[in-house]
Amino acid sequence: MPDYEHLLVKQDGDTVRITMNRPQRRNSLTEDHLRELLDAFESAGRSDATGIVLAGEGKAFSSGHDFGDVAARDLAGVRSLLRLCTTVMRTVQEVPQVVIARVHATAWAAGCQLVASCDLAVAAESATFALPGGKGGWFCHTPAVPVARNIGRKRLMELALTGDPVDAATAADWGLINYAVPDGDLDARVDELLARATRGSRLSKAVGKQTLYAQLDRPEADAYSVAAEVMASMSQSGGAREGMASFLEKRAPEWTD
């Protein structure tokens, strides 16, 4: 894995662990930090890993955009920064691996956006989540995009309009994260969920993840058209053939991908 200024990245067996490492700035997202995140996810996506864990070092998972970086920019500069941030969020969903957020402390604004963009998320019970622009001067327009695709409309409006934080148990109840767990169990529960989510054929999982995102926001008829064609095509893959054969032959499958 490459060396970065703002990240710690290592491959641990089948898992790439990407840890944001700007603790003195609560892992706020400057342009340089975002570019490193983009490179790290693209590199992990090309690796032989089956899963990626995104975490943060220090007193925050991520506090969102770094206002010191934003305030110095003109309109074109802020547009460029937000386009880069959007590319990072979409890359998290486009890589073939399962991506799970390991959330502690605070995930606010674009930090909450990162959590919502991951495929799965486990948070410590002490963690909080917020779109704080609702009580400030710069509304959380882009962070609300993936959050809106995780939680119901009224809950989105409460989170975005009040700017108030919600605790991990509420975030789990609303669907923003999968589980809120005791702080001391965080790493074990992240690894346990990742292990369950990465079982089976790697190719099947990668295509499955990408197809889920492709159909989620389409009308139902269009979603069925996309899903049915991919499912039909993938029935001819080695993983599908092995899965069906092992079931019919009453034996454990042997995955080759």
C-alpha positions as a Python dict, from the first residue, in 0.01 Angstrom:
ca = {
    (1, 'M'): (0, 0, 0),
    (2, 'P'): (127, 355, -77),
    (3, 'D'): (237, 593, 198),
    (4, 'Y'): (9, 891, 264),
    (5, 'E'): (28, 1210, 468),
    (6, 'H'): (-328, 1200, 599),
    (7, 'L'): (-408, 827, 597),
    (8, 'L'): (-283, 503, 744),
    (9, 'V'): (-341, 219, 496),
    (10, 'K'): (-252, -145, 534),
    (11, 'Q'): (-369, -475, 394),
    (12, 'D'): (-452, -726, 665),
    (13, 'G'): (-512, -1058, 489),
    (14, 'D'): (-820, -1013, 271),
    (15, 'T'): (-900, -672, 424),
    (16, 'V'): (-764, -327, 340),
    (17, 'R'): (-789, -94, 639),
    (18, 'I'): (-800, 277, 554),
    (19, 'T'): (-770, 499, 861),
    (20, 'M'): (-805, 877, 838),
    (21, 'N'): (-512, 1019, 1034),
    (22, 'R'): (-556, 1393, 1086),
    (23, 'P'): (-649, 1371, 1457),
    (24, 'Q'): (-538, 1728, 1527),
    (25, 'R'): (-806, 1846, 1278),
    (26, 'R'): (-1065, 1581, 1369),
    (27, 'N'): (-1009, 1415, 1031),
    (28, 'S'): (-1165, 1708, 848),
    (29, 'L'): (-1167, 1671, 471),
    (30, 'T'): (-930, 1909, 293),
    (31, 'E'): (-862, 1873, -78),
    (32, 'D'): (-537, 1688, -5),
    (33, 'H'): (-713, 1451, 235),
    (34, 'L'): (-988, 1381, -18),
    (35, 'R'): (-733, 1313, -294),
    (36, 'E'): (-558, 1064, -69),
    (37, 'L'): (-888, 895, 13),
    (38, 'L'): (-966, 870, -357),
    (39, 'D'): (-628, 718, -434),
    (40, 'A'): (-652, 476, -141),
    (41, 'F'): (-994, 348, -243),
    (42, 'E'): (-893, 318, -608),
    (43, 'S'): (-578, 126, -507),
    (44, 'A'): (-775, -98, -273),
    (45, 'G'): (-1028, -155, -549),
    (46, 'R'): (-753, -292, -773),
    (47, 'S'): (-615, -518, -499),
    (48, 'D'): (-699, -881, -423),
    (49, 'A'): (-877, -780, -101),
    (50, 'T'): (-1239, -878, -46),
    (51, 'G'): (-1323, -606, 207),
    (52, 'I'): (-1231, -250, 304),
    (53, 'V'): (-1266, -96, 651),
    (54, 'L'): (-1280, 285, 675),
    (55, 'A'): (-1194, 427, 1017),
    (56, 'G'): (-1068, 744, 1184),
    (57, 'E'): (-787, 811, 1430),
    (58, 'G'): (-825, 1041, 1732),
    (59, 'K'): (-1128, 1216, 1877),
    (60, 'A'): (-1348, 1199, 1566),
    (61, 'F'): (-1431, 966, 1282),
    (62, 'S'): (-1456, 1279, 1065),
    (63, 'S'): (-1589, 1628, 1134),
    (64, 'G'): (-1661, 1695, 766),
    (65, 'H'): (-1518, 1961, 535),
    (66, 'D'): (-1230, 2169, 670),
    (67, 'F'): (-1362, 2526, 684),
    (68, 'G'): (-1007, 2656, 669),
    (69, 'D'): (-980, 2502, 323),
    (70, 'V'): (-1330, 2605, 212),
    (71, 'A'): (-1321, 2966, 332),
    (72, 'A'): (-1014, 3045, 121),
    (73, 'R'): (-1185, 2938, -203),
    (74, 'D'): (-1392, 3131, -455),
    (75, 'L'): (-1707, 2984, -612),
    (76, 'A'): (-1515, 2784, -873),
    (77, 'G'): (-1282, 2651, -606),
    (78, 'V'): (-1566, 2531, -384),
    (79, 'R'): (-1737, 2368, -681),
    (80, 'S'): (-1415, 2184, -760),
    (81, 'L'): (-1379, 2069, -399),
    (82, 'L'): (-1737, 1938, -386),
    (83, 'R'): (-1693, 1758, -719),
    (84, 'L'): (-1386, 1586, -575),
    (85, 'C'): (-1578, 1493, -260),
    (86, 'T'): (-1860, 1349, -471),
    (87, 'T'): (-1609, 1142, -668),
    (88, 'V'): (-1470, 999, -343),
    (89, 'M'): (-1818, 906, -219),
    (90, 'R'): (-1912, 740, -546),
    (91, 'T'): (-1582, 554, -564),
    (92, 'V'): (-1656, 401, -223),
    (93, 'Q'): (-1967, 250, -380),
    (94, 'E'): (-1805, 160, -713),
    (95, 'V'): (-1510, -45, -585),
    (96, 'P'): (-1582, -421, -604),
    (97, 'Q'): (-1506, -482, -236),
    (98, 'V'): (-1750, -461, 53),
    (99, 'V'): (-1680, -131, 235),
    (100, 'I'): (-1766, -101, 604),
    (101, 'A'): (-1737, 215, 815),
    (102, 'R'): (-1594, 171, 1166),
    (103, 'V'): (-1740, 474, 1342),
    (104, 'H'): (-1636, 618, 1675),
    (105, 'A'): (-1688, 960, 1837),
    (106, 'T'): (-1834, 1202, 1580),
    (107, 'A'): (-1936, 1160, 1216),
    (108, 'W'): (-2067, 1501, 1121),
    (109, 'A'): (-2144, 1677, 792),
    (110, 'A'): (-1926, 1522, 519),
    (111, 'G'): (-1811, 1270, 782),
    (112, 'C'): (-2172, 1155, 809),
    (113, 'Q'): (-2179, 1155, 428),
    (114, 'L'): (-1885, 912, 430),
    (115, 'V'): (-2070, 677, 665),
    (116, 'A'): (-2384, 689, 451),
    (117, 'S'): (-2179, 620, 137),
    (118, 'C'): (-2026, 299, 278),
    (119, 'D'): (-2201, -30, 210),
    (120, 'L'): (-2220, -114, 581),
    (121, 'A'): (-2149, 68, 907),
    (122, 'V'): (-2094, -28, 1270),
    (123, 'A'): (-2065, 243, 1536),
    (124, 'A'): (-1963, 260, 1898),
    (125, 'E'): (-2256, 342, 2125),
    (126, 'S'): (-2084, 668, 2220),
    (127, 'A'): (-2073, 789, 1856),
    (128, 'T'): (-2289, 1073, 1726),
    (129, 'F'): (-2406, 1167, 1378),
    (130, 'A'): (-2511, 1510, 1250),
    (131, 'L'): (-2572, 1735, 951),
    (132, 'P'): (-2490, 2050, 1149),
    (133, 'G'): (-2533, 2294, 862),
    (134, 'G'): (-2901, 2312, 953),
    (135, 'K'): (-2818, 2532, 1251),
    (136, 'G'): (-2531, 2718, 1086),
    (137, 'G'): (-2466, 2928, 780),
    (138, 'W'): (-2370, 2661, 525),
    (139, 'F'): (-2642, 2397, 481),
    (140, 'C'): (-2533, 2032, 438),
    (141, 'H'): (-2664, 1997, 82),
    (142, 'T'): (-2423, 1732, -48),
    (143, 'P'): (-2388, 1534, 276),
    (144, 'A'): (-2767, 1493, 271),
    (145, 'V'): (-2758, 1312, -66),
    (146, 'P'): (-2641, 966, 55),
    (147, 'V'): (-2805, 1017, 396),
    (148, 'A'): (-3138, 1060, 215),
    (149, 'R'): (-3082, 722, 52),
    (150, 'N'): (-3031, 555, 389),
    (151, 'I'): (-3309, 697, 608),
    (152, 'G'): (-3673, 803, 573),
    (153, 'R'): (-3775, 1148, 453),
    (154, 'K'): (-3907, 1285, 783),
    (155, 'R'): (-3595, 1167, 966),
    (156, 'L'): (-3376, 1322, 699),
    (157, 'M'): (-3561, 1652, 741),
    (158, 'E'): (-3514, 1643, 1118),
    (159, 'L'): (-3143, 1568, 1085),
    (160, 'A'): (-3084, 1829, 812),
    (161, 'L'): (-3309, 2111, 933),
    (162, 'T'): (-3229, 2103, 1304),
    (163, 'G'): (-2858, 2025, 1269),
    (164, 'D'): (-2882, 1838, 1598),
    (165, 'P'): (-2673, 1523, 1651),
    (166, 'V'): (-2831, 1183, 1703),
    (167, 'D'): (-2673, 902, 1901),
    (168, 'A'): (-2565, 568, 1759),
    (169, 'A'): (-2873, 382, 1878),
    (170, 'T'): (-3094, 633, 1696),
    (171, 'A'): (-2875, 614, 1386),
    (172, 'A'): (-2919, 235, 1386),
    (173, 'D'): (-3295, 268, 1435),
    (174, 'W'): (-3316, 514, 1146),
    (175, 'G'): (-3108, 293, 913),
    (176, 'L'): (-2802, 513, 886),
    (177, 'I'): (-2582, 240, 1035),
    (178, 'N'): (-2624, -136, 1076),
    (179, 'Y'): (-2535, -169, 1445),
    (180, 'A'): (-2458, 39, 1753),
    (181, 'V'): (-2232, -166, 1980),
    (182, 'P'): (-2050, -120, 2312),
    (183, 'D'): (-1734, 79, 2252),
    (184, 'G'): (-1509, -209, 2355),
    (185, 'D'): (-1676, -441, 2102),
    (186, 'L'): (-1640, -210, 1802),
    (187, 'D'): (-1348, -377, 1626),
    (188, 'A'): (-1476, -729, 1685),
    (189, 'R'): (-1823, -644, 1551),
    (190, 'V'): (-1678, -470, 1246),
    (191, 'D'): (-1468, -776, 1163),
    (192, 'E'): (-1759, -1012, 1231),
    (193, 'L'): (-1995, -825, 998),
    (194, 'L'): (-1727, -794, 730),
    (195, 'A'): (-1658, -1167, 746),
    (196, 'R'): (-2027, -1243, 692),
    (197, 'A'): (-2056, -990, 411),
    (198, 'T'): (-1754, -1118, 216),
    (199, 'R'): (-1846, -1489, 206),
    (200, 'G'): (-1894, -1660, -128),
    (201, 'S'): (-1782, -1581, -481),
    (202, 'R'): (-1584, -1258, -504),
    (203, 'L'): (-1702, -1184, -860),
    (204, 'S'): (-2064, -1251, -769),
    (205, 'K'): (-2035, -1018, -470),
    (206, 'A'): (-1873, -739, -674),
    (207, 'V'): (-2135, -750, -949),
    (208, 'G'): (-2409, -782, -688),
    (209, 'K'): (-2295, -470, -503),
    (210, 'Q'): (-2268, -263, -820),
    (211, 'T'): (-2609, -380, -944),
    (212, 'L'): (-2774, -294, -613),
    (213, 'Y'): (-2651, 64, -642),
    (214, 'A'): (-2751, 78, -1009),
    (215, 'Q'): (-3112, -17, -939),
    (216, 'L'): (-3177, 148, -601),
    (217, 'D'): (-3295, 486, -728),
    (218, 'R'): (-3471, 370, -1043),
    (219, 'P'): (-3846, 322, -1083),
    (220, 'E'): (-3946, -36, -1001),
    (221, 'A'): (-3993, -148, -1363),
    (222, 'D'): (-3651, -13, -1463),
    (223, 'A'): (-3493, -168, -1154),
    (224, 'Y'): (-3633, -509, -1247),
    (225, 'S'): (-3501, -471, -1604),
    (226, 'V'): (-3150, -398, -1478),
    (227, 'A'): (-3153, -666, -1207),
    (228, 'A'): (-3305, -940, -1426),
    (229, 'E'): (-3052, -895, -1706),
    (230, 'V'): (-2754, -896, -1470),
    (231, 'M'): (-2891, -1194, -1278),
    (232, 'A'): (-2947, -1389, -1600),
    (233, 'S'): (-2596, -1310, -1722),
    (234, 'M'): (-2436, -1400, -1391),
    (235, 'S'): (-2611, -1738, -1388),
    (236, 'Q'): (-2344, -1844, -1637),
    (237, 'S'): (-2051, -1737, -1416),
    (238, 'G'): (-1820, -1984, -1247),
    (239, 'G'): (-1936, -1881, -903),
    (240, 'A'): (-2303, -1932, -984),
    (241, 'R'): (-2236, -2267, -1148),
    (242, 'E'): (-2030, -2384, -850),
    (243, 'G'): (-2290, -2260, -601),
    (244, 'M'): (-2570, -2449, -775),
    (245, 'A'): (-2360, -2762, -828),
    (246, 'S'): (-2254, -2774, -464),
    (247, 'F'): (-2616, -2739, -353),
    (248, 'L'): (-2739, -3012, -585),
    (249, 'E'): (-2447, -3240, -496),
    (250, 'K'): (-2487, -3170, -122),
    (251, 'R'): (-2126, -3061, -68),
    (252, 'A'): (-1937, -2750, 42),
    (253, 'P'): (-1868, -2504, -244),
    (254, 'E'): (-1516, -2440, -368),
    (255, 'W'): (-1482, -2080, -480),
    (256, 'T'): (-1212, -2014, -740),
    (257, 'D'): (-1254, -1636, -758),
}
